[in-house]
Amino acid sequence: MIEKSAESAAPPSVAVPGTNPAAPVAAVNRFVRCREAHQVELAEDYVELIAELIATTGEARAIDISRTLGVAHPTVTKTISRLAREGLVTTQPYRAIFLTAQGEAVARRSRERHQIVHTFLLAIGVSPETADIDAEGMEHHTSNETLAALVRLTRDLARNPAETAERRGVAADPALRTGHGSVD
């Protein structure tokens, strides 16, 4: 997986306003974890997109990444250089971008995390469109412990469709459902 930099760790003596001064490290660590997740998120989004482009078009080019993400070409070039230094991609000037074995593993794990969150959100009644959008952000900031809990909860919800439907606010009997899961 992508290494998290020790440089982003705040000194343990930093007190966070509005928190118990006896426990500043815990509060700071929460923010450190979030900043690290943001750094990892960018790399995961790029390798996931590269894998998707290769699967759908046969190649991943910087211009395609730029257009898809809505960022400037130089931004993509800079990020791809960083991903190459981290061993996630290989590239040559004016050529396609390829994932290394490590990059493929990161992309695969990111897709798995997305699917876990997306499936859970659908199970609790979130619309498919919203579930897809929300899962895209949540997948990067959810711990492995929480992902495991989401898998268990999703499995439990699937075992009891009547309860799941009740939570969604729709009738469990398909004959009473119309449209997109709404009840007339």
Phi, psi and omega in degrees: 000176182283131181288143176261131185288135175286343181295334184280354182286131178280152178298142183296345182275357182287125177266140180259124181304140178083006179243168178291118182299339179286345183230046182290332183298317180298317180294316180296317181300326177299317181286324177299315180300319180294315178298318178297320179297323178296321179295316180291324181304315181299312180298316180296319178299317180295310183293326177296317179293318178301314179299318179296316179297317179298318181293324185267327184242351180092350178202160175238120179245151181303321181296323179291321177296316179302312181295317183294317183274347180071036178239162182292148180305317178299328177295317178297315181301316179297316181292320178297321176299318178296317179296326177293318177297327180277358177081020182264335181221162169233147181201159172227152181305135178063023179236171179291163179256136181236148176275141171281176176301320178295318178296320177297321179295319178296316180297317180297314180295323178296318177297320178297316179298316179301314182296320178299310182294315181300313180297318177298313182299320176296320182296332180264008172099010177285140180297152180304321181294313180292320179300319180294316180294312182294320181298327181301321178276319185292328184302329183276341187247010183256128181291162176298324178299314179293320177300317179298320178294321178296320178298313180298314181295319178298318178298316179297318179296323180292332179286340182231077184298329180295316178294320179297315179297321179298318178296327179284345181082024178237161179288141179287334181279116182303334180293337180268355182266142175223158176063224183261059176082013179261160179251133177285000000 
